[in-house]
């Protein structure tokens, strides 16, 4: 049973880290919103789904790539990848801000309780998912292969594919930029201030609606980047792809300590590795089961997550 894991350990590890970085970026969408509003944005899974379709539209419909198209190289390859990344991030960011305005802002202005906001989040999530289901006729959608899955070499017997390297390196850069933005920028300090004490922040002149909208915008950008990397690696999407990926990313956020950015990083990488190893040992049909069991165990034995103590000091 464990022979596959032993024989392909480093290959599985690299794939698990790449998947983990995708989880990291999606979980930031949950973490950022929870840090400010103390509320789970269940629509983040559909925000991810819309981002994947934005990448498909650029590669398939704008540049007309199919499974039979010759792979791009050089400047054209970089251009297509950048446009796909930007389109995915902007689409997810726009959807995220739309969700905040439609599903949350008016309820917050009326002072409704958390339960009403939670129901609203679930409702807008269903609307977004069903809208895409109708548009795609419930069919899976493939993306043309823009980036040829070439090997860059081997490391300890592991085949290092270019798409995994791209995901790990680019996602690392995006995460570092977000971390620096939250720690050093004026808006980042406002986000942390609202996270620590909303009432005191308003008394100090912080524009609460602007901070919350910016938080949703940033979370959408991170989730959109994850959408691009997901399509680049797996080359397909569907209207309900957000459910499984959203559940895994939410588990990663809880595992690391929801509300904590660096906790989301640790939780995402840990879950990506755990899921990949479990799939190798038990079979791919156990991936979702592994995620759910992990979520239940964390909630039972470590509800604050791995970095739960840090949440008491800063939620963002």
RAPE-V132114 format. One record per pair of residues at least 6 apart in sequence whose ideal C-beta (glycine too) atoms are under 8 Angstrom apart, sorted by the first residue. I is the first residue (numbers start at 1). J is the second residue. If there is no record, write none. Layout:
<<I & J> <I & J>>
This chain:
<<1 & 281> <2 & 281> <4 & 280> <4 & 281> <5 & 12> <5 & 277> <5 & 280> <5 & 281> <8 & 158> <8 & 280> <10 & 155> <10 & 156> <10 & 157> <10 & 158> <11 & 157> <11 & 158> <11 & 159> <12 & 276> <12 & 277> <12 & 280> <13 & 158> <13 & 273> <13 & 276> <14 & 155> <14 & 158> <14 & 160> <14 & 161> <14 & 164> <14 & 168> <15 & 164> <15 & 276> <16 & 272> <16 & 273> <16 & 274> <16 & 275> <16 & 276> <16 & 277> <17 & 164> <17 & 168> <17 & 269> <17 & 272> <17 & 273> <18 & 163> <18 & 164> <18 & 167> <18 & 168> <18 & 229> <18 & 233> <18 & 272> <19 & 233> <19 & 272> <19 & 275> <19 & 276> <20 & 252> <20 & 268> <20 & 269> <20 & 270> <20 & 271> <20 & 272> <20 & 273> <21 & 167> <21 & 168> <21 & 171> <21 & 172> <21 & 175> <21 & 229> <21 & 268> <21 & 269> <21 & 272> <22 & 167> <22 & 171> <22 & 226> <22 & 229> <22 & 230> <22 & 233> <22 & 245> <22 & 268> <22 & 272> <23 & 226> <23 & 245> <23 & 248> <23 & 249> <23 & 252> <23 & 267> <23 & 268> <23 & 269> <23 & 271> <23 & 272> <24 & 171> <24 & 175> <24 & 226> <24 & 252> <24 & 264> <24 & 265> <24 & 267> <24 & 268> <24 & 269> <25 & 171> <25 & 174> <25 & 175> <25 & 222> <25 & 223> <25 & 225> <25 & 226> <25 & 229> <25 & 268> <26 & 44> <26 & 48> <26 & 222> <26 & 223> <26 & 226> <26 & 245> <26 & 246> <26 & 248> <26 & 249> <26 & 252> <26 & 268> <27 & 249> <27 & 250> <27 & 252> <27 & 253> <27 & 256> <27 & 264> <27 & 267> <27 & 268> <28 & 175> <28 & 178> <28 & 219> <28 & 222> <28 & 223> <28 & 261> <28 & 264> <29 & 41> <29 & 44> <29 & 47> <29 & 48> <29 & 96> <29 & 219> <29 & 220> <29 & 222> <29 & 223> <29 & 249> <30 & 40> <30 & 41> <30 & 44> <30 & 219> <30 & 249> <30 & 250> <30 & 253> <30 & 258> <30 & 264> <31 & 219> <31 & 253> <31 & 258> <31 & 259> <31 & 260> <31 & 261> <31 & 263> <31 & 264> <32 & 191> <32 & 215> <32 & 216> <32 & 218> <32 & 219> <32 & 222> <32 & 261> <32 & 316> <33 & 39> <33 & 40> <33 & 41> <33 & 44> <33 & 215> <33 & 216> <33 & 219> <34 & 40> <34 & 41> <34 & 253> <34 & 258> <34 & 259> <34 & 315> <35 & 191> <35 & 195> <35 & 215> <35 & 259> <35 & 260> <35 & 261> <35 & 315> <35 & 316> <36 & 191> <36 & 194> <36 & 195> <36 & 211> <36 & 212> <36 & 215> <36 & 315> <36 & 316> <37 & 104> <37 & 108> <37 & 212> <37 & 215> <38 & 114> <38 & 315> <39 & 104> <39 & 114> <39 & 117> <39 & 118> <39 & 121> <40 & 118> <40 & 121> <40 & 250> <40 & 258> <41 & 99> <41 & 121> <41 & 216> <41 & 219> <42 & 118> <42 & 121> <42 & 122> <42 & 125> <42 & 246> <43 & 99> <43 & 103> <43 & 121> <43 & 124> <43 & 125> <43 & 128> <44 & 96> <44 & 219> <44 & 223> <44 & 246> <44 & 249> <45 & 125> <45 & 242> <45 & 243> <45 & 245> <45 & 246> <45 & 247> <45 & 249> <46 & 95> <46 & 124> <46 & 125> <46 & 128> <46 & 129> <46 & 132> <46 & 242> <46 & 246> <47 & 92> <47 & 95> <47 & 96> <47 & 99> <47 & 128> <47 & 219> <47 & 220> <47 & 223> <47 & 224> <47 & 242> <48 & 92> <48 & 223> <48 & 224> <48 & 226> <48 & 227> <48 & 230> <48 & 241> <48 & 242> <48 & 245> <48 & 246> <48 & 249> <49 & 128> <49 & 129> <49 & 132> <49 & 227> <49 & 237> <49 & 239> <49 & 240> <49 & 241> <49 & 242> <50 & 91> <50 & 92> <50 & 95> <50 & 128> <50 & 132> <50 & 227> <51 & 88> <51 & 89> <51 & 91> <51 & 92> <51 & 95> <51 & 223> <51 & 224> <51 & 226> <51 & 227> <51 & 228> <52 & 88> <52 & 227> <52 & 230> <52 & 231> <52 & 237> <52 & 241> <53 & 91> <53 & 132> <53 & 136> <53 & 141> <53 & 237> <54 & 84> <54 & 87> <54 & 88> <54 & 90> <54 & 91> <54 & 92> <54 & 224> <54 & 227> <55 & 84> <55 & 85> <55 & 87> <55 & 88> <55 & 143> <55 & 227> <55 & 228> <55 & 231> <55 & 232> <56 & 141> <56 & 142> <56 & 143> <56 & 231> <56 & 237> <57 & 87> <58 & 80> <58 & 83> <58 & 84> <58 & 87> <58 & 88> <59 & 65> <59 & 80> <59 & 84> <59 & 143> <59 & 144> <59 & 146> <59 & 231> <60 & 66> <60 & 142> <60 & 143> <60 & 144> <62 & 83> <63 & 80> <63 & 144> <63 & 146> <64 & 144> <65 & 80> <65 & 143> <65 & 144> <65 & 145> <65 & 146> <66 & 144> <67 & 142> <67 & 144> <67 & 145> <69 & 144> <69 & 145> <71 & 77> <71 & 145> <71 & 146> <71 & 147> <71 & 148> <72 & 80> <72 & 146> <72 & 147> <77 & 146> <77 & 147> <80 & 146> <81 & 146> <81 & 147> <81 & 166> <81 & 232> <84 & 146> <84 & 228> <84 & 231> <84 & 232> <85 & 170> <85 & 225> <85 & 228> <88 & 224> <88 & 225> <88 & 227> <88 & 228> <88 & 231> <89 & 220> <89 & 221> <89 & 224> <89 & 225> <89 & 228> <90 & 221> <90 & 224> <91 & 224> <92 & 220> <92 & 221> <92 & 223> <92 & 224> <92 & 227> <93 & 217> <93 & 220> <93 & 221> <93 & 224> <94 & 220> <95 & 128> <95 & 220> <96 & 216> <96 & 217> <96 & 219> <96 & 220> <96 & 223> <97 & 213> <97 & 216> <97 & 217> <97 & 220> <99 & 121> <99 & 124> <99 & 128> <99 & 216> <100 & 212> <100 & 213> <100 & 216> <101 & 213> <102 & 124> <103 & 117> <103 & 120> <103 & 121> <103 & 123> <103 & 124> <104 & 117> <104 & 120> <104 & 121> <104 & 212> <105 & 209> <105 & 212> <107 & 116> <107 & 117> <107 & 120> <108 & 117> <108 & 212> <129 & 239> <129 & 240> <129 & 242> <129 & 243> <130 & 239> <132 & 239> <133 & 239> <133 & 240> <135 & 239> <136 & 238> <136 & 239> <138 & 239> <139 & 238> <140 & 236> <140 & 237> <140 & 238> <141 & 236> <141 & 237> <141 & 238> <142 & 235> <142 & 236> <143 & 231> <143 & 235> <143 & 236> <143 & 237> <144 & 235> <145 & 235> <146 & 232> <147 & 162> <147 & 163> <147 & 166> <147 & 232> <148 & 162> <149 & 161> <149 & 162> <149 & 163> <150 & 161> <150 & 162> <151 & 159> <151 & 160> <151 & 161> <151 & 162> <152 & 160> <152 & 161> <152 & 162> <152 & 165> <153 & 160> <154 & 160> <163 & 232> <163 & 233> <164 & 233> <166 & 229> <166 & 232> <167 & 229> <167 & 232> <167 & 233> <170 & 225> <170 & 229> <171 & 225> <171 & 226> <171 & 229> <174 & 222> <174 & 225> <175 & 265> <178 & 218> <178 & 222> <178 & 261> <179 & 261> <179 & 262> <181 & 187> <181 & 188> <181 & 218> <182 & 188> <182 & 191> <182 & 192> <182 & 261> <182 & 316> <187 & 211> <187 & 214> <188 & 316> <190 & 201> <190 & 206> <190 & 207> <190 & 211> <191 & 211> <191 & 214> <191 & 215> <191 & 316> <192 & 314> <192 & 315> <192 & 316> <193 & 200> <193 & 201> <193 & 204> <193 & 206> <194 & 201> <194 & 206> <194 & 208> <194 & 211> <194 & 212> <195 & 259> <195 & 314> <195 & 315> <195 & 316> <196 & 314> <196 & 315> <198 & 208> <201 & 208> <201 & 211> <202 & 208> <226 & 249> <230 & 237> <230 & 245> <231 & 237> <244 & 288> <244 & 291> <247 & 288> <247 & 291> <247 & 292> <247 & 295> <248 & 271> <248 & 275> <248 & 291> <249 & 268> <250 & 295> <251 & 267> <251 & 271> <251 & 291> <251 & 292> <251 & 294> <251 & 295> <251 & 298> <252 & 264> <252 & 267> <252 & 268> <252 & 270> <252 & 271> <252 & 272> <253 & 263> <253 & 264> <253 & 267> <253 & 305> <254 & 267> <254 & 295> <254 & 298> <254 & 299> <254 & 305> <255 & 266> <255 & 267> <255 & 270> <255 & 271> <255 & 294> <255 & 295> <255 & 298> <255 & 305> <255 & 306> <256 & 262> <256 & 263> <256 & 264> <256 & 265> <256 & 266> <256 & 267> <256 & 268> <256 & 270> <256 & 305> <256 & 306> <256 & 307> <257 & 263> <257 & 267> <257 & 304> <257 & 305> <257 & 306> <257 & 307> <257 & 308> <257 & 310> <257 & 311> <258 & 264> <258 & 305> <258 & 311> <259 & 311> <259 & 315> <259 & 316> <260 & 305> <260 & 307> <260 & 310> <260 & 311> <260 & 314> <260 & 315> <261 & 316> <262 & 307> <262 & 310> <263 & 305> <263 & 306> <263 & 307> <263 & 310> <263 & 311> <266 & 306> <266 & 307> <267 & 305> <267 & 306> <270 & 306> <271 & 291> <271 & 294> <274 & 290> <274 & 294> <275 & 287> <275 & 290> <275 & 291> <278 & 286> <278 & 287> <278 & 290> <279 & 286> <279 & 287> <279 & 290> <282 & 290> <298 & 305> <302 & 308> <304 & 311> <305 & 311>>
